[in-house]
Amino acid sequence: MISLLHIKNIGIIDDLTIELENGFNVFTGETGAGKTLIIDAINIISGGRFSKEMIRKGENHSFVELNLYLPENENAIENNIIVSREIFSSGKNTCKINGRLVTVTELKNFMNDIIDIHGQNDNQKILNYKNHIKYLDNFCGENLKPLLSEYKTLYEKYCDLKRTLQENFGDNKERQRQLDLLQYEFDEIDSANLKENEEDELLKKHNYFENSEKICTNLDSANSACENAVDEINNSIKAIDKISNLDEKYQEKLNELKNIYYEIDEFSRDLSDMNEDMYFDENERNEVEERLDLISSLKRKYGNSIKEILEYKDKIQAEIDRITNLDETNKKIKQEINVLEEKMNSVSNDIHKIRIDVAKDMSNKINNELTELEMPNSKFSVEITTDEKFNSRGKDKVHFYISTNLGENKGELDKIASGGEMSRIMLAIKTILANSDKTPVMIFDEIDTGISGKAAKVVGKKLKLIGKNHQVICITHQPSIAAKGDTNYYISKVIEENRTHTIVKKLNEIEVINEIARIANGDVTSIALQHAEELRKSA
């Protein structure tokens, strides 16, 4: 149950805390006081959509927090769980469960099994045909549980084997497609005949061809400069030679100069030879560029280097060998699947028989409820069809259908019933499923819309009945429904400092009588109070 609800900055609500009780909680109040905003806040904390326009004027964020008490929550570390959601005008969203950050999707999935909100325009779980089989199975009770448990074990193993078979390319077409793809990749790499270090050599050649003209020009310039230097050094040798006999030091310098002469002369010849050795073959250049393009293409597909490409080639070969030799393994898996399918067919047939029998009883009970709810001509039916494929709950598909008037064709719930009728249909279903539905909190937003006073009395009776096994929160304008409340709250608005605020007050017994009188008559007169007391006593 929700033990405490805290709302900040949503519409005219600035900072509101509501302590809720178990059983049937009734909210009443004048139009525009903020009743719908409270339901909106609960929808937001349940992972519902939020519009930035809902943020209170002048504020930059909204905040909703609730404390859940779940004594039967087997997965909870503790029974008290605090859930919060803060939404900023910038669009930032912060969701927490017991202080742990979660995504909106995680929040929605968590709250989906805790709170069920029903409003006039909401598509609830009961309108989604995928949930119909769950409602029927819950109504089936203990007789179905062992069979469903047995089937679930078989189905999980069946899915695992199917998944393994798929991973092993048990489908011949898929396996051949994968083999063709792998073989194509292997052949493409193999035909390239890659060498691990060849790319470096190719890049050197490519660089050489790209700069051949520049190399020739600069070698020639360097050689010319060396030849000029040799001539000048030769003149220096002749000059020093004329004085070399005068002192040993001149002779030493002459020898040094000659050595320099010979070195530069030899260096010049080397440059000349290098220039003569320069060549430019256009065909070889094209071959180098084509080879580099091929390597680049293979790198984009199979790895960042030739080494990685060759490693990938080895992996492909290993995978080709593995897939080629999977026939025997897949054969055994298929045999296991066939055995499982026989067992699953047997169990699902037993499940189907129970569902068929119970579906009739469920339909009859819901039709009885609809008669009490002033819909005597409505015909509700639970219909079961069997599919060829297995699903997580057998081979059955369950759909709820209804005809609301004599002579009309039956159809899906949300396509046939009006707003007021849908409220009563939903309530009838909720009533007969009250003991089996595990959702602890049920919220009804103005379920009395479009129904008469007589029907409203029955609606109140049904809601109180549901409140015995669930926490029920209901917003109503009907005095006969308000009279059935275990706990009643009055929602009003006040103006302080030129701002409107919502206030929620838990009512004592005298205040409950006064509120029922106000709803029924508009004014709290003695006659209205007497009528309110009679309604309260009958509750």
Protein Blocks (a to p, Z undefined) as FASTA:
>chain_A
ZZbdcdehiajbfbdcddddehjdddeddehilmmmmmmmmmmmnopacdfklpcghiab
dcdddddddfklmkbmbfbdcddddddfkopacddeehiacdfklmmmmmmmmpccddfk
bccfklpmklmmmmmmmmnmmmlmmmmmmmmmmmmmmmmmmmmmmmnomalklmmmmmmm
mmmmmmmmmmnopafklmmmmmmmmmmmmmmmmmmmmmmmmmmmmmmmmmmmmmmmmmmm
mmmmmpmklmmmmmmmmmmmmmmmmmmmmmmmmmmmpccdfklmmmmmmmmmmmmmmmmm
nocbfklmmmmmmmmmmmmmmmmmmmmmmmmmmmmmmmmmmmmmmmmmmmmmmmmmmmmm
mmmmmmmmmmmnopakbccdddddddfbdcfkbjadcdddddfbghiacddfklmbcfkl
mmmmmmmmmmmmmmmmmcfbdcdehklgoiafklmmmmmmmmmmmmmmpccddddfbfkl
mmmpmbdcddddddeehiacdddddddfklmmmmmmmmmnopacfklmmmmmmmmmmZZ
